[in-house]
Amino acid sequence: MWSVWASGSIYQFMSINQTPGERRVFRLIRQRPGISRVELAGAAALSTGTVTQIVKRLRDRGLADEGAVSEARAVGRNRVGLRACLEPDRMVGISVRPDLIRYVVVDWSGAVREERTIAAQHLVDQGPVIDRLGQALADQRGTLRGVGLGIPEFPAVIRDQSAGWAENFRRALEVPVTVLNNGAAAAVAEEWRWVEEPPERFLLVYFGSGIGGALVHHRRFGRPPSVHPVEIGHVGISLQGIRCICGNVGCVETVAGPARLARQWEGLESARERAALVESAEEALIYALSSVINVLQVEQIVLGGLNVPVLERFYGTLIRRLGSLRTPRGAPVKPRLSQIGDYSAAIGAALAAIDGVPDLEVV
Ligand SMILES: [Zn+2]
């Protein structure tokens, strides 16, 4: 069991003598480089006087300063404002899937400084790849402050191995390691990159090799949100059908799971059969997601992951059909596609390693 709350964690390092207001302001400065004091006051729900005092304390302690910010994140900022000044510290995020491993190195603002995709040779046992990654990262040991490891819910063999991988990283790099579900990690990244103030609740649907996701609940902006993994792929849509990797039959993933869909697509030759395959996957997804929306009462839905060419054929239709749904309270559902791209789970894992995610059970 590793968590960012463990002793010696970066969160504790930042938290020493920090008040809740200071932590909130510091998180916002990291999250929105170039933010002004007035914007900070609004987002953190504090008076400008209080913000000015907090900023002075953060500057005195070398945690933040004011200057020109040219930001790698796509939030349209290129201006003079506040920024976290903890260069050259870096965090690493790794997202493991049965077919590939993605890894990123991010700075305090969550901006990606390095990214890489490694196709897994062993399909299930990525131990050797992970070990080599650990060895390569040992060169950066002095500047690394945390590692986040995103893993899928299935196959169980990855989950079983992840504790050993985390222990190796922790020993080799001497940093805290956070292990969490890929869907939850992608949701952390989505919340962090939300261009304006994130909504109080949203559901991130994560298309990896299977379908996962997480419900993000925001009590107050500027604090880490609570993140609850939701196994969307294993929502039942039928009492019959193919046996799923989870042991049940009739899960939506057996009809619309990205990896399975891509394999089936390759096996079909006629355009008509392929169209029928995509249509049945789309139907299954709408059916499953309407149940999830109903149970969780979410209005805002973001589709993330999104790197399966077969699925690209129906994102547009999926968004349109989700947009015609209503919550049990009669509110219209607001769906959109994530803009973060293929590395969302790896980025989110790195951010979770720095920030901590309250309420999330860390694997
Ligand atoms: Zn299942």
Residues whose N, C-alpha, C, O or C-beta is under 5 A from the ligand:
A	BS01	ZN	G233 H234 C244 I245 C246 N248 C251
